[in-house]
Amino acid sequence: EEQEEDVLRELRLFLRNLTERLMLDRRFKAFTKPVDIEEVPDYLIVIQKPMDLSTLLSNIDEHKYVTVNEFMSDAYLIWQNALEYNPDRDPEDRHIRHRACALKDTMRTIIRHELDKDFQRVCEEIRESR
Ligand SMILES: CC(=O)c1nc(NC(=O)[C@H]2CNCCN2)sc1-c1cc(O)cc(O)c1
């Protein structure tokens, strides 16, 4: 009903604000747009489910996420994909892995500090009722 739509609108506002703050952080530039297959032709051979911050933003606007956990499972793909595509001791691999971990940790910290636990529970109850 109307109250449920108000809750989901507030969730989308929070997730949009979080995602936009991450997109502004220079450390996460490599994660802001889908990997360019022209530049990185073997990427789709290695990575089954590509994800990036701009795709998260589109998903939010398409009302894909009813809970924070659903958003986080897509957001974690950015981190997991970077670790999978960059597994070596190569300094460039290490650099991108370090940034991917910083992205994951920053996202989790912002959610822990800024999203009310009761609000998250209300979203989960809406998900279970649908
Ligand atoms: C996002 C990601 O996982 C990514 N990984 C890379 N790894 C490498 O280039 C490693 C691979 N091992 C050998 C040494 N080079 S480049 C890169 C990337 C960075 C961007 O700024 C845009 C973009 O579309 C993709």
The ligand as an SDF file (V2000), in Angstrom:
LIG
                    3D

 25 27  0  0  0  0  0  0  0  0999 V2000
   37.7010   -3.1070  -13.6290 C   0  0  0  0  0  0  0  0  0  0  0  0
   38.7600   -4.1710  -13.7080 C   0  0  0  0  0  0  0  0  0  0  0  0
   38.6020   -5.2630  -13.1610 O   0  0  0  0  0  0  0  0  0  0  0  0
   39.9950   -3.9370  -14.4250 C   0  0  0  0  0  0  0  0  0  0  0  0
   40.9730   -4.8320  -14.2270 N   0  0  0  0  0  0  0  0  0  0  0  0
   42.0950   -4.5530  -14.8850 C   0  0  0  0  0  0  0  0  0  0  0  0
   43.2080   -5.3260  -14.7710 N   0  0  0  0  0  0  0  0  0  0  0  0
   44.3150   -5.1710  -15.5120 C   0  0  0  0  0  0  0  0  0  0  0  0
   44.4630   -4.2980  -16.3660 O   0  0  0  0  0  0  0  0  0  0  0  0
   45.4490   -6.1320  -15.1840 C   0  0  0  0  0  0  0  0  0  0  0  0
   45.0490   -7.5500  -15.5530 C   0  0  0  0  0  0  0  0  0  0  0  0
   46.1920   -8.4430  -15.2680 N   0  0  0  0  0  0  0  0  0  0  0  0
   47.3840   -8.0490  -15.9820 C   0  0  0  0  0  0  0  0  0  0  0  0
   47.7630   -6.5960  -15.6370 C   0  0  0  0  0  0  0  0  0  0  0  0
   46.6270   -5.7140  -15.9240 N   0  0  0  0  0  0  0  0  0  0  0  0
   41.9560   -3.1440  -15.8030 S   0  0  0  0  0  0  0  0  0  0  0  0
   40.3460   -2.9040  -15.2810 C   0  0  0  0  0  0  0  0  0  0  0  0
   39.6280   -1.7610  -15.7590 C   0  0  0  0  0  0  0  0  0  0  0  0
   40.0510   -0.4890  -15.4100 C   0  0  0  0  0  0  0  0  0  0  0  0
   39.3700    0.6270  -15.8890 C   0  0  0  0  0  0  0  0  0  0  0  0
   39.7850    1.8520  -15.5420 O   0  0  0  0  0  0  0  0  0  0  0  0
   38.2840    0.4890  -16.7280 C   0  0  0  0  0  0  0  0  0  0  0  0
   37.8470   -0.7770  -17.0640 C   0  0  0  0  0  0  0  0  0  0  0  0
   36.7640   -0.8980  -17.8610 O   0  0  0  0  0  0  0  0  0  0  0  0
   38.5030   -1.9200  -16.5700 C   0  0  0  0  0  0  0  0  0  0  0  0
  1  2  1  0
  2  3  2  0
  2  4  1  0
  4  5  1  0
  4 17  2  0
  5  6  2  0
  6  7  1  0
  6 16  1  0
  7  8  1  0
  8  9  2  0
  8 10  1  0
 10 11  1  0
 10 15  1  0
 11 12  1  0
 12 13  1  0
 13 14  1  0
 14 15  1  0
 16 17  1  0
 17 18  1  0
 18 19  1  0
 18 25  2  0
 19 20  2  0
 20 21  1  0
 20 22  1  0
 22 23  2  0
 23 24  1  0
 23 25  1  0
M  END
$$$$
